[in-house]
Amino acid sequence: MKELLTYIAKNLVDSPDDVTVTERENGDTTVFELRVAPDDMGKVIGRHGKIAKEIRVLMRSVAQRQQKHVSVDIMDENE
């Protein structure tokens, strides 16, 4: 699933080389931390957060098929 999130993000941004996805466990949930270049944050979040919401829906749908729980955090470079 990490590869799917990386693929989606790299195809949304202008600087695909700056995309990083970190995977960590938080209880029974896998948390994916997505980081992109500061100039690309708007492309990943979208107007009113629509793109970010759809990314999360897609990732949850894939996880549900695998009977897992996931969360996607879009991180600022300062975090």
N, C-alpha and C positions, 0 to 999 in steps of 0.2 A: 504494500500500500504506500510505502514511502516513495517508491518509484513512480506511482501514479500521481501523487501530489507534486513531486518534482517535475514531472512531465507537464502537468497542467500549468504550474507556475511559470516554467520556462517559456511556454508558448503564449503567455499573457504579457510578458515584460519586454522591455527594450534591451535589458542587460541580463541575458540568461546565465552568463557566467557568474553573476553575483547571487544567484539563487542557492540557498542552502536549506536543507530540511534536517532537523534533529529529532530523533525519536527517543522518548523516555516513558517509563512506566509510572503511573500514579494510581496505585491500588490495582483495580481490575481494568483500568482504562489506559489505553495507549495514547499519549499526547504527542502530536506532531507540531514542532515549532518551525514555522516558515519564516525565513528572513530573505528580504529582497533589497535591492539598492533603494536608497531614499527616494529617488526620482520615480521609482516604479511602484511605490506604496499605493498610490491612487488607482493604478491599473489592477492591482490585486484586490483592493477593497471595493472599488466601484462606487458609483453614485448611490448614496444612502446605504452603503454596505451590501448591495445586492450580489456582487460577484463573490465576496467573502462568504455570504450566506449560502450561495449555491455550491461553492467548493465544499463547505461543511456538510451540506445535504448529500452531495455525491459521495464524500468519504464515509459518512455514516451509513449510507446505503450499501456500499461495498463491504463495510465492516459487519453489518447486520447479516449479510449473506454468509460471512465466515464466523458468525456467532461471536463477535468481538465488540468491544466498546472503544470508540475513538473520539478524540477531540482535536481540533485544529486551532492553534494559536498563531496569529500573525504578529510577529514580534518587530518592534522598533529596533533599529541598530544599537540603541543605548541600553537595551534590556539584555 
